[in-house]
Amino acid sequence: MIGVKHNMLKGYGSNNIHYQCVGDGPAIVFCNGLGVSTGFWGYIIRYFERTSSIITWDYRGHGKSAPAESMEGWTIQNTVDDLLMVLDDAGIDKAVLVGHSMGVQVILEAHRMAPDRVAGLIPICGSYGDPLKTFFNFPMADRVFNVLHYIGVNRAWAIQPITRLAVKLPIAFDVAKLFLIDKQLAKREDFRDYLKHLGELDLRVFFHMARAAADHSARDHLPHVQCPVLVIGGENDVFTPFHLCETMVREIPDAQLLKIRRGSHAALVEQPDLINLRIEKFFREKLPEWAMDRSNAG
């Protein structure tokens, strides 16, 4: 039976950070997207948990973690501070870091701040930084965000009940299928926990973290990444377009690339088998300590 360890630790700002450790072996640590808890990692966790130590954790104000005493002025670097505290508390010296969406910025910044703790990087459907510049390929996205940020931070009391109701409606998933995710491959059950979490999330936390992501870039660090890297991107990702993945592969020495045909920003749950097999291949080629030994995997 695979052991599961839950823990709460005091992170930056003296508030509780929740993490979970599953399995035993070389460590793989997952960094979520903005507004997301750990649910999108389910397929990868089940694939690798018998041969690896799997660490999932919640950002400030997400899932089971408390918000910081003040989220105003929050930065991606603050989030990396929390990540490093999770690694310390879990007794992990070095890990493969996997990031989705905003989590890509987190893992790249983690490599900048603590390269000796990073064995490899797997950025999935995310940007190295400045995400508003490419969001929906809409040139006015930053201006629209500034308006939404002001409303979300200063009028959350009025907007929050509406958003909580909206994401509970069955039509929320159907609308997403029209514009954001693959109509045939996306399954309603894979988005149920995500929509529930999004509805419960404090809008002020969401927009302060979104501002942190918008103000951050690790592009200048890409040429200095010396560990093995596998970049994964969706062909039809409208949040973080695929050309951002191509940029990372050009600028990170010896980085590998997986292009997911028809993949959206939610490719993690649309085509998990493809992603899992490609990660396994990456481990065998570049990080043999993390490669699966199927004879002992059960």
C-alpha positions as CSV (number, residue, x, y, z in Angstrom):
1,M,0.0,0.0,0.0
2,I,1.3,3.4,-0.9
3,G,1.8,5.7,2.1
4,V,0.3,9.2,2.1
5,K,1.6,12.0,4.3
6,H,-0.2,15.3,4.9
7,N,1.4,18.3,6.6
8,M,0.8,21.9,7.4
9,L,3.8,24.2,7.8
10,K,4.4,27.8,8.6
11,G,5.5,29.5,5.5
12,Y,6.3,33.1,4.4
13,G,4.1,35.4,6.4
14,S,3.6,32.9,9.2
15,N,0.5,31.2,7.6
16,N,-0.1,27.5,7.0
17,I,0.9,25.9,3.8
18,H,-0.6,22.5,3.0
19,Y,1.3,19.8,1.2
20,Q,0.9,16.1,0.5
21,C,3.5,13.4,-0.1
22,V,2.6,10.1,-1.8
23,G,4.9,7.2,-2.5
24,D,8.6,6.6,-2.1
25,G,11.6,7.2,-4.4
26,P,13.1,10.2,-6.2
27,A,11.0,13.3,-5.7
28,I,8.6,14.9,-8.3
29,V,7.1,18.2,-7.1
30,F,4.0,19.7,-8.8
31,C,3.3,23.4,-9.0
32,N,-0.3,24.3,-9.8
33,G,-1.8,26.9,-12.1
34,L,-3.4,30.1,-10.8
35,G,-6.8,29.5,-9.1
36,V,-6.2,25.7,-9.2
37,S,-5.7,23.2,-6.4
38,T,-4.0,19.8,-7.0
39,G,-6.8,18.0,-8.9
40,F,-5.4,18.3,-12.4
41,W,-2.4,16.2,-11.4
42,G,-4.4,13.0,-10.7
43,Y,-3.5,11.1,-13.9
44,I,0.3,11.8,-13.5
45,I,0.3,11.0,-9.8
46,R,-1.4,7.6,-10.4
47,Y,1.1,6.8,-13.1
48,F,4.3,7.6,-11.2
49,E,3.4,7.2,-7.5
50,R,4.7,3.6,-7.3
51,T,8.2,4.6,-8.2
52,S,8.5,8.2,-7.0
53,S,7.8,10.5,-4.0
54,I,5.0,12.7,-5.3
55,I,4.7,16.1,-3.7
56,T,1.6,18.3,-4.3
57,W,0.9,21.5,-2.5
58,D,-1.5,24.4,-2.4
59,Y,-0.5,28.0,-3.0
60,R,-1.5,30.8,-0.5
61,G,-5.3,31.0,-0.2
62,H,-5.8,28.0,-2.4
63,G,-7.1,24.6,-1.4
64,K,-6.2,23.8,2.2
65,S,-3.5,26.6,2.5
66,A,-4.3,29.8,4.3
67,P,-3.7,33.2,2.5
68,A,-0.8,35.3,3.6
69,E,-1.6,38.0,6.2
70,S,-1.6,40.4,3.2
71,M,-1.5,39.2,-0.4
72,E,-0.9,42.8,-1.7
73,G,2.4,43.0,-3.3
74,W,2.7,39.2,-3.6
75,T,5.4,38.0,-6.0
76,I,6.3,34.8,-7.7
77,Q,9.5,34.8,-5.6
78,N,7.3,34.7,-2.5
79,T,5.7,31.6,-3.9
80,V,9.1,30.0,-4.5
81,D,10.0,30.7,-0.9
82,D,7.0,28.6,0.1
83,L,8.0,25.9,-2.4
84,L,11.5,25.7,-0.9
85,M,10.0,25.5,2.6
86,V,7.9,22.6,1.5
87,L,11.0,20.8,0.1
88,D,12.8,21.4,3.4
89,D,9.9,20.2,5.5
90,A,9.5,17.1,3.4
91,G,13.2,16.3,3.6
92,I,13.8,16.6,-0.1
93,D,17.3,17.8,-1.2
94,K,16.6,17.7,-5.0
95,A,13.5,17.1,-7.1
96,V,12.1,17.3,-10.6
97,L,9.8,20.3,-10.7
98,V,6.6,20.1,-12.8
99,G,4.6,23.2,-13.4
100,H,1.3,23.9,-15.2
101,S,0.2,27.4,-16.3
102,M,1.5,29.9,-13.7
103,G,3.4,26.9,-12.2
104,V,5.8,27.2,-15.1
105,Q,6.8,30.6,-13.9
106,V,7.2,29.2,-10.4
107,I,9.5,26.3,-11.4
108,L,11.6,28.5,-13.6
109,E,12.0,31.1,-10.8
110,A,12.8,28.2,-8.4
111,H,15.7,27.2,-10.7
112,R,17.0,30.7,-10.7
113,M,16.8,31.0,-6.9
114,A,17.9,27.5,-5.9
115,P,19.4,25.6,-8.9
116,D,21.0,23.0,-6.7
117,R,17.6,21.8,-5.6
118,V,16.4,21.2,-9.1
119,A,17.1,17.9,-10.9
120,G,15.0,18.7,-13.9
121,L,12.1,20.9,-15.1
122,I,8.9,20.0,-16.9
123,P,6.9,23.1,-17.9
124,I,3.4,22.3,-19.1
125,C,1.1,24.7,-20.9
126,G,2.6,27.8,-19.4
127,S,4.7,30.8,-20.0
128,Y,8.1,31.9,-18.8
129,G,6.6,35.2,-17.9
130,D,4.5,38.3,-19.0
131,P,1.4,36.1,-19.6
132,L,-0.9,39.0,-20.3
133,K,1.1,39.9,-23.4
134,T,0.0,36.6,-25.1
135,F,-3.3,35.9,-23.3
136,F,-5.8,35.0,-26.0
137,N,-3.4,36.9,-28.4
138,F,-5.5,39.9,-27.3
139,P,-3.4,43.1,-27.4
140,M,-5.6,44.9,-24.9
141,A,-5.5,42.1,-22.3
142,D,-3.3,44.0,-19.9
143,R,-5.7,47.0,-19.8
144,V,-8.7,44.7,-19.3
145,F,-6.9,42.9,-16.5
146,N,-6.2,46.2,-14.8
147,V,-9.9,47.0,-14.6
148,L,-10.7,43.4,-13.5
149,H,-8.0,43.5,-10.9
150,Y,-9.3,46.7,-9.4
151,I,-12.9,45.3,-9.2
152,G,-11.7,41.9,-7.9
153,V,-9.6,43.4,-5.1
154,N,-11.8,46.3,-4.1
155,R,-15.3,45.0,-4.9
156,A,-14.9,41.3,-4.1
157,W,-17.8,41.4,-1.6
158,A,-20.1,42.3,-4.5
159,I,-18.7,40.0,-7.2
160,Q,-17.8,36.9,-5.2
161,P,-21.4,35.6,-4.8
162,I,-22.0,35.9,-8.6
163,T,-18.8,34.0,-9.5
164,R,-19.6,31.3,-6.9
165,L,-23.0,30.8,-8.4
166,A,-21.8,30.9,-12.0
167,V,-19.2,28.1,-11.6
168,K,-21.8,25.8,-9.9
169,L,-24.0,25.9,-13.0
170,P,-23.8,22.8,-15.3
171,I,-23.5,25.2,-18.2
172,A,-20.1,26.4,-17.0
173,F,-18.4,23.3,-18.3
174,D,-20.4,23.5,-21.6
175,V,-19.3,27.1,-22.1
176,A,-15.7,26.1,-21.5
177,K,-16.0,23.5,-24.2
178,L,-17.1,26.1,-26.7
179,F,-14.0,28.3,-26.4
180,L,-11.3,26.9,-24.0
181,I,-11.0,23.1,-23.9
182,D,-11.2,20.2,-26.3
183,K,-14.9,19.4,-27.0
184,Q,-14.3,15.7,-27.5
185,L,-11.5,14.8,-25.1
186,A,-12.4,17.0,-22.0
187,K,-14.5,15.1,-19.5
188,R,-16.9,16.8,-17.1
189,E,-15.7,14.8,-14.1
190,D,-12.2,16.1,-14.6
191,F,-13.3,19.7,-14.1
192,R,-15.8,19.2,-11.3
193,D,-13.2,19.8,-8.5
194,Y,-11.6,22.6,-10.4
195,L,-14.8,24.6,-10.8
196,K,-15.7,23.9,-7.1
197,H,-12.3,25.2,-6.0
198,L,-12.5,28.2,-8.3
199,G,-15.9,29.2,-6.8
200,E,-14.6,28.9,-3.2
201,L,-11.4,30.9,-3.9
202,D,-11.2,34.4,-2.5
203,L,-11.2,36.8,-5.5
204,R,-8.7,39.0,-3.8
205,V,-6.2,36.2,-3.6
206,F,-6.8,35.3,-7.2
207,F,-6.2,38.8,-8.5
208,H,-3.2,39.5,-6.3
209,M,-1.5,36.3,-7.5
210,A,-2.5,37.1,-11.1
211,R,-0.8,40.5,-10.7
212,A,2.3,38.7,-9.4
213,A,2.3,36.5,-12.5
214,A,1.7,39.4,-14.8
215,D,4.6,41.3,-13.3
216,H,7.1,38.4,-13.5
217,S,9.4,37.1,-16.2
218,A,12.1,34.4,-16.2
219,R,12.9,34.8,-19.8
220,D,16.3,36.3,-19.0
221,H,17.1,33.1,-17.0
222,L,16.2,30.6,-19.8
223,P,19.8,30.4,-21.3
224,H,21.1,29.7,-17.8
225,V,19.0,26.6,-17.1
226,Q,21.5,23.7,-17.2
227,C,19.3,20.8,-15.9
228,P,17.3,18.5,-18.2
229,V,14.1,20.1,-19.4
230,L,11.0,18.8,-21.2
231,V,8.6,21.5,-22.4
232,I,5.0,20.4,-23.1
233,G,2.4,22.5,-24.8
234,G,-1.0,22.3,-26.4
235,E,-1.5,23.1,-30.0
236,N,-4.8,24.9,-29.3
237,D,-3.9,26.6,-26.0
238,V,-5.5,30.0,-26.0
239,F,-4.2,31.0,-22.5
240,T,-0.5,30.4,-23.2
241,P,-0.1,29.9,-26.9
242,F,2.2,27.2,-28.2
243,H,4.8,29.6,-29.6
244,L,5.8,30.3,-26.0
245,C,6.9,26.7,-25.7
246,E,8.9,27.0,-28.8
247,T,10.6,30.1,-27.4
248,M,11.6,28.1,-24.2
249,V,13.0,25.3,-26.3
250,R,15.1,27.6,-28.4
251,E,16.5,29.5,-25.4
252,I,17.0,26.7,-22.9
253,P,20.1,24.6,-23.7
254,D,19.2,21.1,-24.9
255,A,15.5,21.4,-23.9
256,Q,13.1,18.8,-25.4
257,L,9.6,19.6,-26.7
258,L,6.3,17.7,-26.8
259,K,3.5,19.3,-28.9
260,I,0.1,18.0,-28.1
261,R,-2.1,17.9,-31.1
262,R,-5.5,19.5,-30.4
263,G,-4.3,20.1,-26.8
264,S,-5.8,23.0,-24.9
265,H,-4.7,24.7,-21.7
266,A,-6.2,21.6,-20.0
267,A,-4.2,19.0,-21.9
268,L,-3.1,17.5,-18.6
269,V,-6.6,15.9,-18.3
270,E,-7.4,15.7,-22.0
271,Q,-4.5,13.5,-23.1
272,P,-2.9,12.2,-19.9
273,D,-1.6,9.0,-21.4
274,L,0.5,10.8,-24.0
275,I,1.9,13.1,-21.4
276,N,2.8,10.3,-19.0
277,L,4.5,8.2,-21.6
278,R,6.5,11.2,-22.9
279,I,7.6,12.1,-19.3
280,E,8.6,8.5,-18.8
281,K,10.7,8.6,-21.9
282,F,12.3,11.9,-20.8
283,F,13.2,10.3,-17.5
284,R,14.8,7.3,-19.2
285,E,16.9,9.4,-21.5
286,K,17.9,12.3,-19.2
287,L,17.1,11.4,-15.6
288,P,17.6,7.6,-15.2
289,E,17.2,7.7,-11.4
290,W,13.6,8.8,-12.0
291,A,12.9,6.2,-14.7
292,M,10.3,3.6,-13.8
293,D,11.4,0.0,-13.1
294,R,8.2,-1.8,-14.1
295,S,9.4,-5.1,-12.7
296,N,9.1,-3.6,-9.2
297,A,6.3,-1.1,-9.9
298,G,3.5,-3.5,-9.1
